[in-house]
């Protein structure tokens, strides 16, 4: 690394150490994209108002101790447009997205609550189809839908329907996950190709003159998480589902939380040709595109190969790969080793290139 590059990294790191604060005058679409703007909103405005240590961790779910039992609680809202897309729909997405937040916390999904906001004029057949989709997804995920709520708003106020879900899971005793525990030498495992979901949504909107055979990857991730826990046990450091902001944002969050550097081998990242082609035309890096059936795991080097084999043995993990490793420096940052032998910084998502994808 040259002196000039080192100075640039030091300036970036100094800026990142500044306390997160929310300074915008209005809410924009970027505040819902899962990147820097979302972090500023949540960490700079919402979390400080409640002064709760668990909330301040900004994890996918919260652990709750009830005697000898430890539960994990998570909640999420879904505003995807269009309601149906290749490979899924808002109903299936709501179930999968919620159980996946539990899974990457090391919890076996148990029960869901669902709240529906319906728009006046919504076709009853469309609603029935989404109810059926939720029920089918819940059966596949092995989770019960136990309570809920329904509201109706005026025509034109909800794009058909919005869904809010709350999930509860039982923490697996094998799980000892803490994103602050990443250590130099740890390996980065990705459970499958990136960018399928976000690209499928974009093409389904029909706003671009593009055609490609891309299907959303929406699926429950507990089988993958279970396999990783079985293969790696306490050597499984952390798991995150790479939804809004994509894999790039997840890696930045992990690096910042642990104060380590992460180096990604660009050539090792699995991307389907159709997704790569669509992203190149649109000028979007697939690493920033949302996924709904992919997770990022950090494992100790001694169990990396066993963890990869365990995931690849599953139908949902056949495209899994080891894509990088953890190092000492640059602390809190993610670098990409390009196919041409160079290195570049891969920052957290800025803006919102693909709004309303979940």
C-alpha positions in Angstrom: 0.0 0.0 0.0 1.4 3.4 -0.9 1.7 6.3 1.5 -1.1 8.1 -0.3 -3.4 5.2 0.0 -2.6 4.8 3.6 -3.4 8.4 4.3 -6.7 8.1 2.5 -7.6 5.1 4.6 -6.7 6.9 7.8 -8.9 9.9 6.9 -11.8 7.5 6.1 -11.4 5.7 9.4 -11.3 8.9 11.3 -14.5 10.0 9.8 -16.2 6.7 10.5 -15.3 7.0 14.2 -17.5 10.1 14.5 -20.8 9.5 16.4 -23.7 8.6 14.1 -26.2 11.4 14.0 -29.3 12.1 12.0 -29.0 15.5 10.2 -31.5 15.3 7.3 -34.5 17.7 7.2 -36.8 15.1 5.6 -37.1 11.4 5.1 -36.1 10.1 1.6 -36.2 6.7 -0.1 -32.6 6.2 0.8 -33.5 6.0 4.5 -35.3 2.7 3.7 -32.5 1.2 1.6 -30.5 -0.4 4.4 -27.3 1.6 3.8 -25.7 4.7 5.3 -28.9 6.7 5.4 -30.8 3.9 7.1 -28.0 3.6 9.7 -28.1 7.3 10.3 -31.8 7.2 10.9 -31.8 4.2 13.2 -28.6 4.7 15.1 -28.8 8.5 15.1 -32.5 9.1 15.9 -34.5 6.0 16.8 -32.2 3.9 19.0 -31.0 6.9 21.2 -34.6 7.8 22.0 -35.2 4.4 23.7 -31.7 4.1 25.4 -31.9 0.3 25.3 -28.6 -1.7 25.2 -30.2 -4.5 23.1 -31.7 -2.1 20.6 -28.4 -0.2 20.3 -26.7 -3.4 19.0 -28.8 -3.1 15.8 -29.0 -6.8 15.3 -31.6 -8.7 13.2 -33.4 -9.8 16.4 -33.3 -9.4 20.2 -32.6 -12.1 22.8 -35.1 -12.3 25.6 -34.5 -14.5 28.6 -37.5 -16.2 30.2 -36.1 -18.4 33.1 -34.0 -21.1 31.5 -35.4 -20.4 28.0 -33.9 -17.9 25.7 -36.1 -16.5 22.9 -35.3 -14.3 20.0 -37.8 -11.6 18.8 -37.8 -9.8 15.5 -40.2 -7.6 13.5 -40.3 -6.4 9.9 -42.5 -4.7 7.3 -42.9 -5.4 3.6 -43.8 -2.9 1.0 -42.5 -4.6 -2.1 -43.7 -3.5 -5.5 -45.1 -5.4 -7.5 -46.9 -7.7 -5.1 -46.1 -10.8 -7.2 -42.7 -11.4 -9.0 -40.9 -14.3 -10.5 -40.1 -16.7 -7.7 -42.4 -15.3 -5.0 -44.8 -12.6 -3.7 -45.2 -10.3 -0.8 -46.9 -13.0 1.2 -44.1 -15.5 0.9 -41.5 -12.8 1.3 -43.0 -11.6 4.6 -42.8 -15.1 6.1 -39.3 -15.8 4.7 -37.9 -12.5 5.6 -39.0 -12.8 9.2 -37.9 -16.4 9.8 -34.6 -15.5 8.2 -33.9 -12.7 10.7 -34.5 -15.3 13.5 -32.3 -17.9 11.8 -29.2 -15.7 11.5 -29.5 -14.9 15.2 -29.2 -18.7 15.8 -32.9 -19.2 16.6 -35.2 -21.9 15.3 -38.3 -20.0 14.1 -41.4 -20.9 16.1 -44.3 -18.5 15.6 -45.3 -15.5 13.6 -47.8 -12.6 14.1 -48.9 -10.8 10.9 -50.6 -7.4 10.4 -52.1 -6.6 7.0 -52.7 -3.0 5.7 -55.1 -3.4 2.8 -56.0 -0.8 0.2 -59.6 -0.2 -0.6 -60.3 -1.8 -4.0 -57.8 -4.6 -3.6 -59.0 -7.6 -5.7 -60.2 -10.3 -3.2 -58.5 -13.0 -5.4 -55.2 -11.2 -5.0 -55.6 -11.1 -1.3 -56.6 -14.7 -1.1 -53.5 -15.6 -3.2 -51.2 -13.8 -0.7 -52.9 -15.5 2.3 -52.3 -18.8 0.6 -48.7 -17.8 -0.1 -48.1 -16.9 3.5 -49.6 -20.2 4.7 -47.5 -22.2 2.2 -44.3 -20.4 3.2 -45.1 -20.9 6.9 -45.5 -24.7 6.3 -42.2 -24.9 4.5 -40.4 -22.9 7.2 -42.0 -25.0 10.0 -43.4 -21.9 11.7 -47.0 -21.3 13.0 -48.9 -18.1 12.3 -50.6 -17.5 15.6 -52.1 -14.0 15.7 -52.5 -10.8 13.6 -54.4 -7.7 12.7 -56.1 -6.2 9.6 -56.6 -2.6 8.6 -58.0 -1.0 5.5 -56.9 2.4 4.1 -58.3 4.6 1.3 -57.9 3.8 -2.4 -54.4 4.8 -3.6 -52.8 4.8 -0.2 -51.1 1.4 0.1 -50.2 0.0 -3.4 -52.6 -2.9 -2.8 -51.3 -4.1 0.5 -48.5 -3.8 3.1 -47.5 -6.6 5.5 -45.9 -6.3 8.9 -44.7 -9.5 10.7 -43.3 -10.3 14.1 -41.4 -13.5 14.7 -40.4 -15.5 17.7 -37.8 -18.3 17.8 -36.0 -20.5 20.3 -32.3 -19.8 20.6 -30.2 -22.9 19.6 -27.9 -23.9 22.4 -25.1 -24.4 19.8 -25.2 -20.7 18.9 -22.5 -18.4 20.3 -22.9 -15.6 17.8 -21.5 -12.1 18.3 -20.5 -9.9 15.3 -17.9 -8.2 17.6 -16.0 -11.6 17.9 -14.6 -11.6 14.3 -10.9 -12.4 14.4 -8.1 -12.1 11.9 -7.9 -15.2 9.8 -11.6 -15.9 9.9 -13.2 -16.8 6.6 -16.3 -15.3 4.9 -18.9 -17.7 3.6 -21.7 -16.8 1.3 -24.5 -19.3 0.9 -25.3 -18.7 -2.8 -25.3 -16.3 -5.8 -25.9 -12.7 -5.0 -28.4 -10.2 -6.5 -31.2 -12.6 -7.6 -34.1 -11.0 -5.6 -33.4 -7.4 -6.3 -32.8 -8.0 -10.0 -36.0 -10.1 -10.3 -38.0 -7.3 -8.7 -36.6 -4.6 -11.0 -37.3 -6.6 -14.1 -40.8 -7.5 -12.9 -41.7 -3.8 -12.8 -41.3 -3.6 -16.5 -39.9 -0.1 -16.3 -36.8 -1.0 -18.3 -36.5 -2.5 -21.7 -34.7 -5.6 -20.4 -35.5 -9.2 -20.4 -33.7 -11.9 -18.4 -34.6 -15.2 -16.7 -34.0 -14.1 -13.1 -36.0 -15.5 -10.2 -36.1 -14.2 -6.7 -34.1 -16.3 -4.2 -36.7 -15.9 -1.4 -36.6 -18.9 0.9 -36.2 -19.8 4.6 -32.7 -19.9 5.8 -33.0 -22.0 9.0 -31.8 -25.2 7.2 -28.6 -23.3 6.2 -28.1 -21.9 9.6 -28.7 -25.3 11.2 -26.1 -26.9 9.0 -23.6 -24.2 9.8 -24.2 -24.6 13.6 -23.8 -28.3 13.2 -20.5 -28.0 11.2 -18.9 -25.1 13.0 -20.5 -24.9 16.5 -18.9 -22.2 18.6 -16.5 -21.5 15.8 -19.3 -19.9 13.9 -18.7 -16.2 14.7 -21.7 -14.5 13.1 -24.4 -14.8 10.5 -26.4 -12.1 8.6 -29.0 -12.3 5.9 -27.9 -10.0 3.0 -31.2 -8.2 2.3 -31.4 -4.4 1.9 -27.9 -3.0 1.0 -26.8 -6.5 -0.2 -23.7 -8.4 0.8 -21.5 -5.2 0.7 -23.5 -3.5 3.4 -23.5 -6.6 5.6 -19.8 -7.0 5.4 -19.3 -3.3 6.3 -21.5 -3.6 9.3 -19.6 -6.7 10.5 -16.2 -5.0 9.9 -17.2 -1.9 11.8 -18.7 -3.8 14.7 -15.6 -5.9 15.3 -13.1 -3.3 14.4 -11.4 -5.5 11.8 -10.7 -5.4 8.1 -12.3 -7.7 5.6 -10.9 -8.5 2.2 -13.2 -10.0 -0.5 -11.9 -11.9 -3.5 -14.1 -10.5 -6.3 -13.6 -13.6 -8.5 -14.9 -15.9 -5.8 -18.3 -14.2 -5.4 -21.0 -16.2 -7.2 -23.2 -14.1 -9.5 -25.5 -15.6 -12.1 -24.7 -14.4 -15.7 -28.2 -12.9 -16.2 -27.9 -10.9 -12.9 -24.4 -9.8 -13.8 -25.5 -8.7 -17.3 -28.5 -6.7 -15.9 -26.4 -5.0 -13.3 -23.8 -4.0 -15.8 -26.4 -2.4 -18.0 -27.8 -0.5 -15.1 -24.5 0.4 -13.6 -25.1 -1.4 -10.3 -22.7 -3.6 -8.4 -24.4 -7.0 -7.6 -22.8 -6.9 -4.2 -25.2 -4.0 -3.3 -28.4 -5.7 -4.6 -30.8 -7.3 -2.1 -31.2 -11.0 -1.5 -34.0 -12.8 0.4 -32.6 -16.3 0.6 -28.8 -15.7 1.1 -26.8 -15.4 4.3 -23.2 -14.3 5.0 -21.4 -16.3 7.7 -18.1 -15.7 9.4 -16.3 -18.9 10.5 -13.0 -19.8 12.1 -10.4 -21.0 9.5 -10.2 -24.4 11.1 -13.8 -25.2 10.2 -14.2 -23.2 7.0 -14.1 -26.1 4.7 -16.4 -28.3 6.8 -18.9 -25.4 7.0 -18.8 -24.9 3.2 -19.3 -28.6 2.6 -22.3 -28.6 5.0 -24.0 -25.7 3.2 -23.3 -27.1 -0.3 -24.9 -30.4 0.7 -28.3 -28.5 0.9 -30.3 -27.7 -2.2 -30.5 -24.1 -1.1 -26.7 -23.9 -0.6 -25.4 -25.6 -3.7 -23.9 -22.3 -4.9 -22.2 -21.5 -1.7 -18.6 -20.1 -1.7 -15.8 -18.8 0.6 -15.4 -15.3 -0.7 -12.9 -13.6 1.6 -11.2 -13.4 5.0 -10.9 -11.2 8.0 -7.7 -9.3 8.7 -6.3 -6.7 11.2 -6.4 -3.8 8.8 -7.9 -1.6 7.5 -9.9 -1.6 10.7 -13.7 -1.3 10.1 -13.4 -1.4 6.4 -14.0 -3.8 3.5 -11.6 -4.1 0.6 -12.1 -6.0 -2.7 -9.3 -7.7 -4.5 -10.3 -7.3 -8.1 -10.0 -9.8 -11.0 -7.2 -7.5 -12.4 -5.1 -7.8 -9.3 -5.9 -4.4 -7.9 -7.7 -3.4 -4.7 -10.6 -1.1 -4.1 -12.7 0.0 -1.1 -16.2 -1.5 -1.0 -18.2 1.0 1.2 -21.7 0.7 2.6 -24.6 1.4 0.3 -25.2 5.0 -0.4 -28.6 6.1 -1.9 -31.3 3.7 -3.0 -30.7 2.2 -6.5 -33.5 -0.3 -6.1 -36.4 1.0 -3.9 -39.3 -1.1 -2.6 -37.6 -4.5 -3.1 -38.9 -6.0 0.2 
